[in-house]
Amino acid sequence: MSYKDYYQILGVPRDASEADIQKAFRKLARKFHPDVSKEPGAEDRFKEINEANDVLKDADKRKLYDRYGTAWKAVSEGRQPPPGTERVRFDFGGIPGAEQGDLGSLFEQFFSGQFGGAPFGGGAPFGRPGRGRPQAPRRGGDTETTFELGVEEAFVGGPRELSIHTEGQGTSKITLKIPPGVRHGQKIRLGGRGSPGPLGGPAGDLLLEVRLVADAHFRMDGEDVLAALRISPWEAALGAVVPVRTLDGEVKIKVPPGSSTGRRIRLKERGYTTASGARSDLYVVLEVAVPSEPSPDEKRLFEELARVSRFDPRR
């Protein structure tokens, strides 16, 4: 059982009002409803959105969730929350990674404590205690969470700052190192950084699952990368050589004459690092932009073009 961040699922801050939560829910529900959505995994996403909304829209449930995380339901039914499910939430203010040496003392502090019974997600006991004999130490549970990386930042890698929030402990920041070219869905395992084992047993692991998301310049399309490029009407009509940003720096490309919005220009092996270690392709997607406030001369020239041109974009 892993911790689900209902606030992250709905895309709202932790202090969001009830109205903000409902607004976010309605927007996502329309997008991922299985009857209308063509998004991959829409049905599972829709169930996840409903689950998050069911808890956060109810003031009493939300209060318990904020304190106990996904163990809120057990507490509401008068049951003891499973060991290792203490409220721990992650807020990735920066872009994180994995620096093995920076986490030890923090996680020992955050997850300290001894628990009786079977550990949450933990392994089997070292020995099965007999009647009247003390229980043997056992392995602690694994802790899982996800974090988002922009395409360019994930490709470059390097140190990123991670904020970790725990109930009653406040916020602490650690620096983690992202391996360059980390891929979507890849898990970074930090051995011994999860929940401590009962009765002094070894701690479990911390699993960080990477999610690649669009940034200001790039977005993923399968294994390939897309980059938007705005061009002027005359560059689109006449062709031009223009600069474009890539993951490896700025290059110049040739825009063919007669280009329209949506045209793709392929840059071979300029995309993201694949599982085999090769590079995918980068596709530059053209967007024809017009001046929002044309000068008198520009307006006159556009009017002249409209008068003499036989081009009809709707035919």
C-alpha positions, -999 to +999 in steps of 0.1 A: +000+000+000+016+033-011+008+068-001-015+086-026-013+124-026-049+134-033-040+170-036-014+162-063-040+140-081-064+170-083-036+195-089-045+218-060-025+231-031-029+217+004-048+248+016-072+247-014-108+258-006-137+235-011-147+255-042-112+251-057-113+214-051-146+210-068-135+232-097-104+211-102-124+179-099-150+189-125-123+199-150-104+166-146-136+145-146-146+160-180-111+153-194-107+117-182-143+104-183-140+070-199-171+076-221-155+105-239-117+106-231-092+092-255-063+096-231-044+064-223-054+050-190-084+073-187-105+049-168-079+043-140-072+081-139-110+088-136-112+063-107-082+080-090-098+114-094-131+103-079-113+087-050-094+119-043-125+141-046-146+118-023-121+124+005-111+160+000-147+174-005-157+160+029-143+181+058-142+153+083-125+128+059-101+155+047-091+163+083-083+126+089-065+123+056-043+153+064-032+137+096-031+100+087-027+099+049-042+068+033-047+052+067-075+077+074-103+052+067-089+027+092-088+055+119-124+066+110-136+031+116-119+029+150-091+006+138-054+011+144-036+024+113-012-002+098+024+002+111+045+023+088+016+043+074+022+074+095+014+106+076+043+115+053+038+137+023+063+149-003+063+184-018+088+187-047+094+224-048+125+219-070+134+191-094+147+161-074+170+131-079+189+107-058+219+116-036+225+086-014+246+103+012+221+132+020+191+112+032+202+091+061+199+113+092+167+129+078+148+097+073+160+083+105+145+113+122+113+114+101+105+077+104+118+070+139+097+048+163+090+012+170+059-006+160+044-039+171+028-064+147+037-069+110+055-040+094+038-021+066+050-035+034+079-052+053+095-086+050+090-117+070+103-119+106+137-133+113+121-160+135+086-169+145+083-162+182+069-188+205+045-182+233+060-160+259+091-152+239+099-117+226+091-109+190+122-107+168+132-076+149+117-073+114+123-053+083+105-020+079+081-011+051+090+005+018+079+040+012+069+050-024+062+084-040+063+100-074+079+133-085+078+153-117+107+165-138+106+188-168+119+172-200+150+195-202+159+192-165+156+155-166+178+152-197+205+174-182+203+159-147+222+173-117+214+183-082+179+193-073+163+204-040+136+183-025+113+194+003+099+167+026+069+174+049+060+152+078+032+155+103+045+173+134+080+177+120+075+206+096+095+209+064+131+199+057+150+202+025+176+179+011+197+180-021+193+150-045+213+143-077+193+134-108+211+110-132+212+126-167+186+111-191+164+096-164+132+082-181+095+084-174+084+056-150+119+048-139+122+042-101+151+054-080+156+031-050+172+044-019+181+014+002+174+016+039+156+050+036+121+038+042+102+031+074+123+017+103+118-020+112+100-028+144+121-037+175+152-024+159+149-042+126+164-029+093+146+000+076+128-005+043+136+013+011+124+046-004+112+044-040+110+075-061+091+071-094+099+096-121+072+114-142+084+134-171+062+165-178+062+192-204+083+223-196+085+257-212+102+244-244+098+206-247+073+178-243+075+141-249+056+123-277+063+086-270+101+084-271+104+115-293+105+151-282+084+180-295+095+216-295+072+245-306+087+272-328+069+305-336+075+320-371+062+350-389+038+349-418+064+359-443+089+333-430+061+307-434+052+319-469+087+325-483+108+302-462+136+311-439+166+300-418+157+305-381+172+295-347+156+268-325+163+256-291+172+219-287+182+197-257+218+201-268+217+239-273+206+263-301+208+253-338+195+268-370+169+250-392+155+257-426+118+265-427+104+254-462+084+279-482+047+275-479+048+261-443+017+263-421+010+259-384+014+224-372+041+214-398+068+193-382+105+195-390+125+164-379+159+167-363+173+132-363+188+119-330+182+153-313+156+139-289+157+121-256+179+092-244+161+059-249+164+027-228+190+014-253+212+045-248+205+059-283+188+092-290+153+096-303+143+124-327+133+160-320+103+173-340+101+211-343+064+220-346+058+253-364+033+279-352+026+309-375+023+340-354+009+374-365+016+408-348-011+416-322-008+453-329+005+458-365+021+491-374+004+513-400+029+501-427+023+464-417-015+469-418-013+486-452+008+457-466-015+431-451-045+449-467-027+450-500-019+412-497-056+405-490-066+425-520-043+408-546-040+373-531-062+345-545-054+321-517-083+308-497-073+288-466-107+273-463-107+255-496 
